[in-house]
Amino acid sequence: MPPVDYSRIRFVTSFEQTLKKKASLVFSAIIFVATQNLTERRLAMNNSNRVDFTGQHIYIGLDVHKKSWSVSIFSQHCEHKTFTQPPEVDKLSSYLRRHFPGASYHSVYEAGYCGFWIHDQLKEQGIDSTVVNPADVPTKNKERRGKRDPVDCRKLARTLRSGELVGIYVPSRSQLEDRSLIRTRMRMVRKQTRCKNQIKSMLLFYGIHLPEQLLNSHWSRPFIRWIESIRMQKASGDMALKTHLEELKHLRQIIASLNRAILTLARTEQYQTPVRLLRTVPGVSTLTAMTLLTELSDIARFPSLDEMSCYVGLIPDTHSSGEKEHVGEITQRRHRQLRGLLIEASWVAIRKDPVMLMAFAQYCKRMRKTRAIVKIARKLLNRIRYVLKNQAEYVPAVIE
């Protein structure tokens, strides 16, 4: 048997390893080139297939709820989709930018419990937002009888696209918080009135009549001390009456602290000058002035007295058809806080302003006092508008 040449075997093995390394390098290069070409082809295809909505308008109707939103999206020519999503602006924004890149987005939702935070976030995302009064949305009879969330959001998107919707004024966050302080006081006053009525009702229920010396001093300190001195037949009755009294005292403390907070707010730079000017109008106190300023926000948004009176609700209902024209009582569409406030201020104004008193006397000759005071409230509103618009004090007229 011939001897084995081990050097040749080592040479062949090293040669095979070298070939394998070169083959793997060539294969890796081929894979790299193929992958690079595939990536370039994909990018080119994506660029060629990318949809651009620049110059087009997309209309979004939102029916907002606490746990979900119903969304309907319309283009300029057709309806795209109606769906439900979580109550998050970011998800709606990402959907729009993914499906309609470059378009101009216009959204609308009805004013309600959710306030205006959705409007603010939509604006931050670059989406034009409109908040509308639900009573001003054109509604078909079929939509009214078959009311559902998808129907409502489609209706909003459709009427937004047709230009039939007019948005309401949206105050800033700081204005809303100042308004919340005034409205909180109003709610506490209503609760206090309800508590007083409950105490009086309980006394009448058990036949407890007021002493003659307290008939004209309801809810004064002597009046409350008299109620505290009442003893029922059983401890349960005493506990019931005592509970009502404690609630009343607590509400009075809350209202007093709210009054101090409102006075402090009225002395700030933002409100100090307008409050001083409004207090020159007969019947307007600091609290009334602060209510007017926080509810009206910007007087420049009312071009005329008629529009301002319509906003407050100091106009009559009208119904005309053909040759018939009917002018009814004061309209039911109103600003809940301002109309009652102005009518209460008008009763004070006719006692302080001779011109107001003379006008009220003339109106009473041909109508009831309750209707005449509404006309005085409109005159008072005109004086308030003049003071705020011209930043000038009101000067009462002198009757010779």
C-alpha positions as CSV (number, residue, x, y, z in Angstrom):
1,M,0.0,0.0,0.0
2,P,1.5,3.4,-1.1
3,P,2.1,6.0,1.6
4,V,-0.5,8.7,2.2
5,D,0.5,12.3,1.1
6,Y,-0.9,14.4,4.0
7,S,0.4,17.7,2.6
8,R,-1.8,17.2,-0.5
9,I,-4.9,16.5,1.6
10,R,-4.3,19.7,3.6
11,F,-3.9,21.7,0.4
12,V,-7.2,20.3,-1.1
13,T,-9.0,21.1,2.2
14,S,-7.7,24.7,2.3
15,F,-8.6,25.2,-1.4
16,E,-12.2,24.0,-0.8
17,Q,-12.6,26.4,2.2
18,T,-11.3,29.3,0.1
19,L,-13.9,28.5,-2.7
20,K,-16.7,28.3,-0.1
21,K,-15.7,31.8,1.3
22,K,-15.7,33.3,-2.2
23,A,-19.0,31.7,-3.0
24,S,-20.6,33.0,0.2
25,L,-19.2,36.5,-0.5
26,V,-20.6,36.4,-4.1
27,F,-24.0,35.1,-2.9
28,S,-24.2,37.9,-0.2
29,A,-23.4,40.5,-2.8
30,I,-26.1,39.2,-5.1
31,I,-28.6,39.2,-2.2
32,F,-27.6,42.8,-1.2
33,V,-28.0,44.0,-4.8
34,A,-31.4,42.2,-5.2
35,T,-32.7,43.6,-1.9
36,Q,-31.5,47.1,-2.8
37,N,-33.2,46.9,-6.2
38,L,-36.4,45.6,-4.6
39,T,-36.4,48.4,-2.0
40,E,-35.9,51.0,-4.7
41,R,-38.7,49.5,-6.8
42,R,-41.1,49.5,-3.8
43,L,-40.3,53.1,-3.0
44,A,-40.9,54.1,-6.7
45,M,-44.2,52.2,-6.7
46,N,-45.3,53.9,-3.4
47,N,-44.4,57.3,-4.8
48,S,-46.2,56.6,-8.0
49,N,-49.3,55.2,-6.2
50,R,-49.5,57.9,-3.4
51,V,-52.9,59.7,-3.4
52,D,-52.7,63.5,-2.9
53,F,-55.9,65.4,-1.8
54,T,-54.3,68.8,-1.9
55,G,-57.0,71.4,-2.8
56,Q,-59.9,69.2,-1.8
57,H,-62.2,69.5,1.2
58,I,-63.2,66.8,3.5
59,Y,-66.3,67.2,5.8
60,I,-66.6,65.4,9.1
61,G,-69.8,65.2,11.2
62,L,-69.4,64.1,14.8
63,D,-72.1,62.9,17.1
64,V,-70.1,63.0,20.4
65,H,-70.9,60.9,23.5
66,K,-69.0,60.1,26.7
67,K,-67.7,56.6,25.6
68,S,-67.8,56.8,21.8
69,W,-68.1,59.1,18.8
70,S,-70.1,58.5,15.7
71,V,-68.2,59.9,12.7
72,S,-69.4,60.5,9.2
73,I,-67.0,61.6,6.5
74,F,-68.1,63.3,3.3
75,S,-66.0,64.4,0.3
76,Q,-67.1,67.2,-2.0
77,H,-69.0,64.7,-4.2
78,C,-69.9,61.6,-2.1
79,E,-70.1,60.0,1.3
80,H,-66.9,58.2,2.2
81,K,-67.7,56.3,5.4
82,T,-69.7,56.3,8.7
83,F,-68.2,54.6,11.7
84,T,-67.8,54.6,15.5
85,Q,-64.5,55.3,17.2
86,P,-63.3,56.0,20.8
87,P,-63.6,59.6,22.0
88,E,-60.1,60.7,21.0
89,V,-59.2,63.5,18.6
90,D,-55.8,61.9,17.8
91,K,-57.3,58.8,16.3
92,L,-59.6,60.8,14.1
93,S,-56.7,63.0,13.0
94,S,-54.5,60.1,12.1
95,Y,-57.3,58.4,10.2
96,L,-57.9,61.6,8.1
97,R,-54.2,62.1,7.3
98,R,-53.8,58.5,6.4
99,H,-56.8,58.3,4.0
100,F,-56.9,61.9,2.8
101,P,-53.4,63.3,2.9
102,G,-53.0,67.0,2.0
103,A,-56.8,67.7,2.1
104,S,-58.5,70.6,4.1
105,Y,-60.5,69.1,6.9
106,H,-63.8,70.7,8.2
107,S,-65.5,69.2,11.2
108,V,-68.8,70.0,13.1
109,Y,-70.5,68.8,16.3
110,E,-73.4,70.0,18.4
111,A,-72.9,72.0,21.5
112,G,-73.8,70.1,24.6
113,Y,-72.5,68.6,27.9
114,C,-68.9,68.1,26.5
115,G,-68.2,71.8,26.2
116,F,-65.5,73.0,23.8
117,W,-62.4,70.9,24.6
118,I,-63.0,68.9,21.4
119,H,-63.1,72.1,19.4
120,D,-59.8,73.2,20.9
121,Q,-58.1,69.9,20.3
122,L,-59.3,69.7,16.7
123,K,-57.9,73.2,16.1
124,E,-54.6,72.1,17.5
125,Q,-54.5,69.2,15.0
126,G,-55.1,71.6,12.1
127,I,-58.8,70.6,11.6
128,D,-61.3,73.4,11.0
129,S,-63.9,73.0,13.7
130,T,-67.5,74.4,14.0
131,V,-69.8,74.0,17.0
132,V,-73.5,74.5,16.3
133,N,-76.7,74.9,18.2
134,P,-78.6,71.6,18.0
135,A,-81.8,73.5,17.4
136,D,-80.3,75.2,14.3
137,V,-79.4,72.0,12.4
138,P,-81.8,71.4,9.4
139,T,-83.6,68.1,10.1
140,K,-85.9,66.1,7.8
141,N,-89.0,64.6,9.3
142,K,-87.6,61.1,8.5
143,E,-84.5,61.9,10.4
144,R,-86.5,63.3,13.4
145,R,-88.6,60.2,13.6
146,G,-85.8,57.7,13.0
147,K,-83.2,59.4,15.2
148,R,-79.9,57.4,15.5
149,D,-76.3,58.3,16.0
150,P,-75.3,57.4,12.4
151,V,-78.2,59.4,11.1
152,D,-77.2,62.4,13.2
153,C,-73.6,62.5,12.2
154,R,-74.5,62.1,8.5
155,K,-76.9,65.0,8.8
156,L,-74.2,67.2,10.3
157,A,-71.6,66.3,7.6
158,R,-74.1,66.8,4.8
159,T,-75.4,70.2,6.0
160,L,-71.8,71.3,6.7
161,R,-70.9,70.5,3.1
162,S,-73.9,72.4,1.8
163,G,-73.0,75.5,3.8
164,E,-76.3,75.5,5.8
165,L,-74.7,75.6,9.3
166,V,-73.7,78.7,11.2
167,G,-71.4,78.1,14.2
168,I,-71.8,79.6,17.6
169,Y,-69.3,81.7,19.4
170,V,-66.7,79.7,21.2
171,P,-65.2,81.5,24.2
172,S,-61.6,80.9,25.4
173,R,-60.7,78.6,28.3
174,S,-60.1,81.5,30.7
175,Q,-63.5,83.1,29.8
176,L,-65.3,79.8,30.4
177,E,-63.7,79.4,33.8
178,D,-64.8,82.9,34.8
179,R,-68.2,82.1,33.5
180,S,-68.3,78.9,35.6
181,L,-67.7,81.0,38.8
182,I,-70.8,83.2,38.1
183,R,-73.0,80.2,37.1
184,T,-71.9,78.3,40.2
185,R,-73.2,81.1,42.3
186,M,-76.5,81.1,40.5
187,R,-76.9,77.4,41.1
188,M,-76.1,77.8,44.8
189,V,-78.7,80.6,45.1
190,R,-81.3,78.3,43.5
191,K,-80.4,75.5,46.0
192,Q,-80.7,78.0,48.8
193,T,-84.2,79.1,47.6
194,R,-85.3,75.5,47.4
195,C,-84.0,74.8,51.0
196,K,-85.9,77.9,52.3
197,N,-89.1,76.6,50.6
198,Q,-88.6,73.2,52.2
199,I,-88.3,74.7,55.7
200,K,-91.4,76.8,55.2
201,S,-93.3,73.9,53.8
202,M,-92.4,71.8,56.8
203,L,-93.6,74.5,59.2
204,L,-96.9,74.8,57.4
205,F,-97.3,71.0,57.3
206,Y,-97.2,70.9,61.1
207,G,-99.3,74.1,61.6
208,I,-96.5,76.3,62.9
209,H,-97.3,79.9,62.0
210,L,-94.9,82.8,61.9
211,P,-95.0,85.4,64.7
212,E,-96.4,88.8,63.7
213,Q,-93.1,90.6,64.5
214,L,-91.3,88.3,61.9
215,L,-93.7,88.6,59.1
216,N,-91.6,91.2,57.3
217,S,-88.2,89.9,58.2
218,H,-88.0,86.5,56.6
219,W,-84.6,84.8,56.8
220,S,-83.0,87.4,59.0
221,R,-81.0,86.5,62.0
222,P,-84.0,86.8,64.4
223,F,-86.1,84.7,62.0
224,I,-83.5,81.9,61.9
225,R,-83.1,82.0,65.7
226,W,-86.9,81.6,66.0
227,I,-86.8,78.5,63.8
228,E,-83.9,77.1,65.9
229,S,-86.0,77.5,69.0
230,I,-88.9,75.4,67.6
231,R,-89.2,72.0,69.3
232,M,-91.2,69.2,67.7
233,Q,-93.0,66.5,69.7
234,K,-90.3,63.8,68.9
235,A,-86.6,63.8,68.4
236,S,-87.0,62.6,64.8
237,G,-88.9,65.8,63.9
238,D,-86.3,68.0,65.6
239,M,-83.6,66.1,63.6
240,A,-85.4,66.7,60.3
241,L,-85.8,70.5,60.9
242,K,-82.2,70.8,62.2
243,T,-80.9,69.1,59.0
244,H,-82.7,71.6,56.8
245,L,-81.3,74.5,58.9
246,E,-77.7,73.2,58.7
247,E,-78.0,72.8,54.9
248,L,-79.3,76.4,54.7
249,K,-76.4,77.7,56.8
250,H,-73.9,75.8,54.7
251,L,-75.3,77.2,51.5
252,R,-75.2,80.7,52.9
253,Q,-71.5,80.3,53.7
254,I,-70.8,78.9,50.2
255,I,-72.6,81.9,48.6
256,A,-70.7,84.3,50.7
257,S,-67.4,82.9,49.7
258,L,-68.5,82.9,46.0
259,N,-69.5,86.6,46.4
260,R,-66.0,87.4,47.7
261,A,-64.4,85.5,44.8
262,I,-66.5,87.4,42.2
263,L,-65.6,90.8,43.8
264,T,-61.9,89.8,43.7
265,L,-62.3,88.8,40.0
266,A,-64.1,92.1,39.3
267,R,-61.0,94.1,40.5
268,T,-58.6,92.4,38.1
269,E,-57.2,94.3,35.2
270,Q,-59.4,92.5,32.7
271,Y,-62.7,93.4,34.3
272,Q,-62.0,96.5,36.4
273,T,-62.7,99.1,33.7
274,P,-65.8,97.4,32.1
275,V,-67.3,96.9,35.5
276,R,-66.8,100.5,36.5
277,L,-68.5,101.7,33.2
278,L,-71.4,99.3,33.5
279,R,-72.1,100.3,37.1
280,T,-73.0,103.8,35.8
281,V,-76.1,102.3,34.1
282,P,-79.1,102.3,36.4
283,G,-80.0,98.9,37.7
284,V,-76.6,97.3,37.0
285,S,-74.6,96.2,40.1
286,T,-71.2,94.6,40.2
287,L,-72.7,91.1,40.1
288,T,-74.9,92.0,37.2
289,A,-71.9,93.6,35.4
290,M,-69.8,90.5,35.9
291,T,-72.6,88.2,34.6
292,L,-73.0,90.4,31.5
293,L,-69.2,90.4,30.8
294,T,-68.7,86.7,31.2
295,E,-71.8,85.7,29.3
296,L,-71.4,88.2,26.4
297,S,-67.6,87.8,26.2
298,D,-67.0,89.9,23.1
299,I,-69.5,92.8,22.4
300,A,-68.1,93.2,18.9
301,R,-69.8,89.9,17.8
302,F,-73.2,91.7,17.8
303,P,-73.3,94.1,14.9
304,S,-76.6,95.6,15.9
305,L,-79.0,95.9,18.8
306,D,-81.5,93.6,17.1
307,E,-79.0,90.7,16.9
308,M,-78.0,91.3,20.6
309,S,-81.7,91.3,21.6
310,C,-82.3,88.2,19.6
311,Y,-79.4,86.5,21.4
312,V,-80.7,87.5,24.8
313,G,-84.3,86.7,23.9
314,L,-86.0,90.1,24.2
315,I,-88.0,89.7,20.9
316,P,-91.5,88.4,20.2
317,D,-92.3,85.2,18.4
318,T,-93.7,85.9,14.9
319,H,-95.6,83.8,12.4
320,S,-96.5,85.2,9.0
321,S,-98.1,83.5,6.0
322,G,-99.4,85.4,3.0
323,E,-101.4,88.4,4.1
324,K,-101.6,87.2,7.7
325,E,-99.0,88.2,10.3
326,H,-99.1,87.2,13.9
327,V,-96.8,88.6,16.6
328,G,-96.9,86.6,19.7
329,E,-95.5,86.8,23.2
330,I,-91.8,86.9,24.1
331,T,-89.8,84.2,22.4
332,Q,-89.0,80.9,24.1
333,R,-85.6,81.0,22.5
334,R,-83.5,82.9,25.0
335,H,-80.3,83.1,27.0
336,R,-81.3,81.6,30.2
337,Q,-79.1,83.7,32.5
338,L,-79.2,87.0,30.8
339,R,-82.9,87.5,30.0
340,G,-84.0,87.0,33.6
341,L,-81.1,89.1,34.9
342,L,-82.0,92.1,32.6
343,I,-85.7,92.0,33.5
344,E,-84.8,92.1,37.2
345,A,-82.4,94.9,36.6
346,S,-85.1,96.8,34.6
347,W,-87.4,96.9,37.7
348,V,-84.5,98.7,39.6
349,A,-83.8,100.9,36.6
350,I,-87.3,102.4,36.5
351,R,-86.9,103.5,40.1
352,K,-83.5,105.2,39.5
353,D,-83.7,106.6,35.9
354,P,-86.5,109.2,35.2
355,V,-86.4,108.5,31.5
356,M,-86.9,104.8,32.1
357,L,-89.8,105.5,34.5
358,M,-91.5,107.8,32.0
359,A,-91.2,105.2,29.2
360,F,-92.5,102.5,31.5
361,A,-95.6,104.7,32.4
362,Q,-96.3,105.2,28.7
363,Y,-96.1,101.5,27.9
364,C,-98.4,100.6,30.8
365,K,-101.1,102.7,29.2
366,R,-101.5,100.2,26.4
367,M,-100.2,96.9,27.8
368,R,-99.6,94.9,30.9
369,K,-96.8,95.7,33.2
370,T,-95.1,92.4,32.6
371,R,-95.0,93.2,28.9
372,A,-93.9,96.8,29.5
373,I,-90.9,95.7,31.6
374,V,-89.7,93.6,28.6
375,K,-89.5,96.8,26.5
376,I,-87.7,98.5,29.3
377,A,-85.2,95.6,29.4
378,R,-84.5,96.1,25.7
379,K,-83.8,99.8,26.3
380,L,-81.5,98.8,29.2
381,L,-79.7,96.4,26.9
382,N,-79.2,99.2,24.4
383,R,-77.6,101.4,27.1
384,I,-75.3,98.5,28.1
385,R,-74.3,97.9,24.5
386,Y,-73.5,101.6,24.1
387,V,-71.3,101.7,27.2
388,L,-69.3,98.6,26.3
389,K,-69.0,99.5,22.6
390,N,-67.9,103.1,23.2
391,Q,-66.1,102.6,26.5
392,A,-67.9,105.6,27.9
393,E,-69.9,106.1,31.1
394,Y,-73.7,106.3,30.9
395,V,-75.1,109.8,31.7
396,P,-78.8,109.7,32.8
397,A,-81.0,112.2,31.0
398,V,-82.6,115.0,32.9
399,I,-86.4,115.6,32.5
400,E,-87.4,119.3,32.7
